[in-house]
Amino acid sequence: MNTSSGSIVDTTGIPARALRSPATHAGLKNLHLLIQLRWIAVVGQIFTIEVAHYTMNLQLPVQEMLMVVACLAAFNVVTMLRWRTGRGVRNVELFLALLVDVAVLTVQLYLSGGTSNPFVFLYLLQIAVGAMLLRGGYIWTIVVVTALCFFVLSIHHINLPIAHDPIRGLASPYVIGLLVCFVLNATLIVVFITRIARTLRQRDARLAAARQRATEEEHVVRMGLLASGAAHELGTPLSTMAVILGDWKREPALAKNPMLLEEIAEMQVQVQRCKKIVSDILMSAGEARGEASTETTVCRFLDSLAAEWSRTRYVNTFVYDNQFGDDRPMVADATLEQMVFNVLDNARDASPHWVALIAERTETALVITVCDDGPGFAKEILAQYGKPYVSSKGRPGGGLGLFLSMNVARTLGGSVHARNRADSGAVVTITLPLASIVLPETSSAPKTETKTRTETISEIGQSHAEH
């Protein structure tokens, strides 16, 4: 008999247009499940009719009952065409679909004994489905309609020559029908409730993730405001220090001392580096003081990044391996560079004697891998990797660099993953979709002059030789 029903569950094959809004997606999922279960009902009814008529020798109006099944199948085909349009499904549509199922069940029961048919208890399944899918008055309408149908069937029906003889046990066709009806009801209700519970858990997980994402984004905004304010305030003392160092360099007493001149020159380099960092902070906050994002290529960006990092940080051995392959044009900015710098800085802190930077290309992504030879990550750190203030360094504010790096990667549609190496050390992998960082192939070549890869890699070696 009719066993069609539905629940709010995840299903496959939802039309792409259904993804426009959560409400549309949920309605189409419910309708899709109704379609699937209605096909099960069609097959089940045909099987039940054949067994009852030809195996149990019950005299059923087979032709009329099969015509009802054909009508149900035709209605389901029409419903499938409606589902494929991808338009939102209103609650009233689900209500009307359930009314059709109730009507089909009622006709089949009328043709096969009315309330004396053990499958009359499938009305309870229709009520359960209505309670799961419908809202407000629609649910009670289903209750009233099924009750009226039950009442009418108790008066008007075609008699079914089946004996109500529970003493015979499973030898009685009536008891067998009750058993099948019970198993069917129980199984489908358990399946529906389980799926709804799973869907609710998934919904709660999505809501929790959305709240966490909103909290993290709010945290990033606050940090950006604080960083912007600090950058403004640092601008004046850095400029003052640059002027004073310039004056010292011209002082006759200091000009005669080569060692002091070398130290002053080093201090000037560090002041310029601080001013560049301040400019990058303001640029990221939308208050650019320096250059804007520059057009370059992926290989040039990676080579320049590696050369800059090795020149300004001390590490005994820095291994850089660019395996990107055929170069692609891209737009580079300080945020992308700083994201990789944060990961490299953490690797250097854990392993000042050896750090490796490897760039590879998959079919759809740029994969940047940073390795170190340090102690690796503790299990509790790996479990919360990328969370703010989660760090093994034990200092205030630790962990913010990786937190910001993960947010930058996520904004680009990428990800940052960490793991420990088999022997010693850690591996952090940054995956960035090529679609979010590269320019179309027709884009013009970079207008600014850039160093060749050979010159850049040569600089990396020279910087370590100087250290």
N, C-alpha and C positions, 0 to 999 in steps of 0.2 A: 504494500500500500504506500501511500504518499509519505515520504520521510524527508521532504525538503525542509531546509532550515538554514541558518547562517549565524555568524558571529563576527566580532571585530577581530580579525586575525590577519597575519601577514601572509600574502599569497603572491605567487609569481605571475607574470604576464599582464600586469596592469598596464593599460595604454599610457604612453608617455604624457599625454595631455592631462592625465589624472594627477600628475605630480605638481600641478600648479598651486594647489592649496591642500593643507592637511584634511579639511572637511571633504573636499572632492575625492581625495585618495581613500579616505575611510569609507565613504559611501560606495565607491566602486568595489572596494574589497569585499564589503558585505554582499553586494549584488553578485559578485563573481562566485562567492561561496554558495549562495543560493542556487546559482546555475549548476555548479558542480554537484551539489547534493540532489538537485532535482533530476539530474541524469541518473544518479544512483537510485532514486525513487522509481524512475521509468524501468530500469533493469529489474529492480526488486519486485515491482508489481507484475511484470511479465512472468518472472520466475515463479512468484507465488500463485498466480492464476494457473499456470501450467501444472504445477505440483498438485494443487488442490483439485483440479479437474481431471487430470489424467492419472495421477498416482493414488490420490485418496478417493477417486471416483465420486466427487461431489458435483452435483449437477448445477453448474454455474452458467449464467448468460455470457459465455466467453466472448462472443462477437461484440456485444455492447461494451463489455469491460475493456476489451482491447481498443475499441474506438475512443474510450475515455483516456486510455494511456497515450494514444496517438495525439489527442488534443493537448495533453500535457506536454508531450515532446515538441509539438508545434509552438506552443506558448514559450517553451524554453529556448527554441531557436530565435524567436522574436526578441526575447530578453537578451540573448547573446548579441544580437545586432545592436540593441540599445546600449549594451555594455561597451561595445567596441567604439562607440562614438566618443567615449572619454568625457562626456558631460557629467556634471555633478548629479548625484542621486539623492533626491529628497526623501525624508522619512515617510511621506505619504506613498511614494512609489514602492518602498519596501512593504508597507502596510497592505497595499493592493496586491502585491505579489503573494503575500502570505494568505490573503483572502482567496486567491485563486487556488492555492494549495489546499486550503480548508474545503473549498467547494469540490475539488477533485476527490479528496478523501471521502467527503460526504456521499457523492454519487457512487463511488465504488462500494461503500458500506451499504448504501440503499440496494444495490444490485446483488449483495451477498449476505443478506441476513440482518442488516441494521445493527441494533445494539447487541444482538446475539453473536455477532462476529467478534472474535477475540481481538481483532486489530482495531476495535473502536477506541482503545486506550492510546492510540497514536494522536488523538486530540490533545493529550497532555503534552506531547512533544511540540505540537504547534504553539501551545500556550507558552512553553518554556522558550521557544525561539522568539516569540513576540516579546517576552520580557527581556530578552537579551538585546534585541535589535531596536525596538520601538520606544517611543517616549509618551509619557502622559496618558491621554485618553485613548490613544491607539491600542495600548496594551489591554485596557479593560474592554475595548470594543472586540478584540479577538476573544477574550474570555466569554463575553455575552454571546457572540456569534457561534462559538463552538458549543456552548451550553444549549442554545436554541436548536442547533443541528442535532445534537444528541437527543433532545426532547422529540423533535420531529421524527427521527429515525426509530424511536421507540414505538411510534404509532404507525408510520408509513414505511414499509420496506418489502422487499421480495424475500419470502421465507427461504432460509437456507436449511436443507435437510441434514443438520448436524446435531448429534445428541450431546446434551450437557451431562456427561457422566464422569465426574471427577474420580469415581472409585476405580475406574480402569487405568488411571495414571497416564503414562505416556502412550498408552494404547489408544487413548481418546484423542481424536483430531482436535477437539476443542482445547484440551490441555496443551497439546503441541502448539496450537496457535497462540495461546496465552504465553507459553514459554518463549516462543520466537518474538512476540511483541514486547515482552519484558526485556529480553536481551537487547533488542534493537533500541528500545527507549533508553535503557541504562547506558549502552555503549555510546550512542550519539550525544547524550547529555554530558557524559564524562569527557568526551572529545571536545565538545563546545566549551565547557567550563575550563578545561585545561588550556585550550587555546586562548580564551579570554584572559585567564590569569597570566599567561606568558606575554600577551600583548600589553597588559597593564604594567607588567614588570619592565618591558621594553620602553613603554611610554615614560615610566618613572625614571628610567635610566637616561632617556633622551632629555627629559626636563632637568635632571640633575646635571648632565653635561652642559646644557644650555646655561644653567645658573652659574656653573663653574667658569664657563667661557666668559660670561658677562662680568663676573668678579675679576677674572684675570685681565680683561680688557680695561675695566675701570682702574685696576692696579697699574696697568701700563700707562694710561692717561695721566694718573697722578704722578708717576715717575717722570713722564715726559715734561710735565709742568715744573716739577722740582728741578729736573736737569736743565731746562731752559732758563729758569731763574738763576741757578748756580752758574751757568755759562755766562749770562749777562754780567754777574758780579765778578767773575774771574777775569773778564776781559780787561778791566782797568789795571789790576795788579800785574797781570802778565805784560801789558804794554809798558808799564812803569819799569818792570824788571828788564825788558828788552832795551829800553833807553839807557838804564844805568849800566848794563853790561857793555853797551856800545861806548859809553863814556869811559868806562874802565879800560877798555881795549886801547883807547887813545891816550891814556895817561902815560907820561914818559917813564914814571917809576915802574909801572907794570909792563910797559912795552919792552923793557930790557930783560925781562924774566921769561924765557921761552916756556917754562913749565906752567907758569900762571896764565900765559896767553893761551896755551893749549886747553887748560881747564876752563877759561872764559869762553873759548870757542865751543867746547862741549856743552857748557851751560846754555849758550845761545841756541845750539841745536835742540836741546831739550825744551827750552822756552818756545821755540818755533813749533815743536811737536805738540806741546800743550795748547798752543793757539790753534793748531789744526784740529785737535780734538774738540776744542770749544766750538770752532766753526762747524764741524760735523754734527755736533749736538744741535746747534741752532738750525742747521740745514734740515735735519730730520724733523725738527719741530715746526718747519715751515717758515723759518726766519733766516733764510740763507744769507750768510755774509760772504761766503766764498763762491766757488764754482758750483754750477748745477750738475745734475746727473750727466754723465758723458757717454757718448756712443763709442763702443769698442767691440771687441770680439771675446768669445768665451775664453779662448786660450790666452789672449793678452791680459784679460782680467785676472785669470788664475795666476799667470806668471808674475804680474805686477803685485798681486796680493802676497804671493810667497816671498818675493824680493823685499817688499816693504816690511813684512812681519819679521823676517830673518835679520833685517838691518836694524830694527828697533828693539828686538828682544834678544837676550843672550841664551843660547842653548849650544851645548857641545857639538852635537850632530843633528842636523836638520835634513831629512830626506824628503825630496819633493819629486813626485812622479806624475806627470801630466799625460794621461792616456785617453784624453777626450776624443782624439781623432780629428776628422774633418772639422775645421773651425766654422763657427756660426756667429753672425753679428748679434750684439746684445746691448742693452743699456745698463750700465753699472752705476750704483750709487753707494754712498757711505754706509747705508744701513745693511746692504748685502755683504759688504766687506767686513763690517764690524761683527756681523753674525759669525763669520768664519774665524775672525780674530778671537772672539770670546772662547770658542772651542779650543783653538790653538793655545791660548793663554792658560786655560785649565790644564791642558796636556803638559805644557812646560812647567807649571807649578808642581805637577805630580812627578814629572820625569825631566829634570833640567839637563840631563845628559843625552837624551835621545827623543826626538819627536819626528813623526812622519806625516806628510800630507799627500794623499793620493786622490787624483781626480779621474773619474771614469764616466763613460757615457753608455746608457742603456738605450733602448729604442725610443723611450719617451721622457727620459729624465737625465739630469746631471747629478752624479753621485760623488760627493766629497767625503772622503774617509780620513779621519785623524786618529793616529795611533800613538801611544806612549808606552814606556817601559816601566811605569810606576807600580804601585801596589794594587791598582785596580779599584773598582767601586765596591763599597760594602753593600750587602744585600738590601739593607734598609734605604740606602741612597738610590740604588737602582729601582726600587719599588716606587720611589717618589721623584724620579729623575725629571728635572725641568720645572719642578715646583719652586716658587719663590722662597728664599731663605732656607733651602735644603742644600746643605753643603758639608763636605768633610773637612773644610778648612777651619771651622770653629771660630770664625770672626764675624762680627756684626755685618749684615748685608750680604753675606755669602750666598751664592746660588742665583743672584739676580741676573748675571750675565747669561747663563744657560736658559733661564726663564725667558729673557728677552729674545734670545736666539730661536727658541722654539716657537715663540709668537710670530717672529718674522717669517720663519719657514712655513708656518701654518697659514699666514696671510697669503703667501704665494702658492698655496695648495700643496706644499711639501711636508716633510716630517723630519724629526731628529730622533735617532734611536741610539742607545748606549748598551754596551755589553762588555764583559771582561774577556781578555784573551785567554787561550788555553794555558799558556805557560805563565806569563806575568803581563801586567799592564792592562790598558783599557782601549776600546775602540768606540769612537763616536761616528755615526754615519749620518750625513745630511743629504737628503734626497729632495731635489727641486725639479718640478716638471719643466721640460724645455719650453712648453707652450707659454709659460708665465715669465720667462726671462729672455728668450731669444727674439730677435726681430725677423720679419719675413725675409726670405732669401733675396728678394728684389731690393732690399734696403741698400742704400749707398754705403760705401766704405767709410770708416771713421775719418773725420776731417782733421782731427788733431794728430800730430806726429807722435808715434809711440815707439818704444824700443822693440827691437826684434827679440824673439824668444831666446836666441843664443846670448844676446847681451844681458837679458834679464836673469837667466840662469847663471851666467857668469858672475853677476853681482851677488847672488846668493852665496856662492863660494867665497868671493872676496870678503863679504861681511863676516863670515865665520873665521876667515884667516886673520882679519883685523881683531876680532874678539880674542 
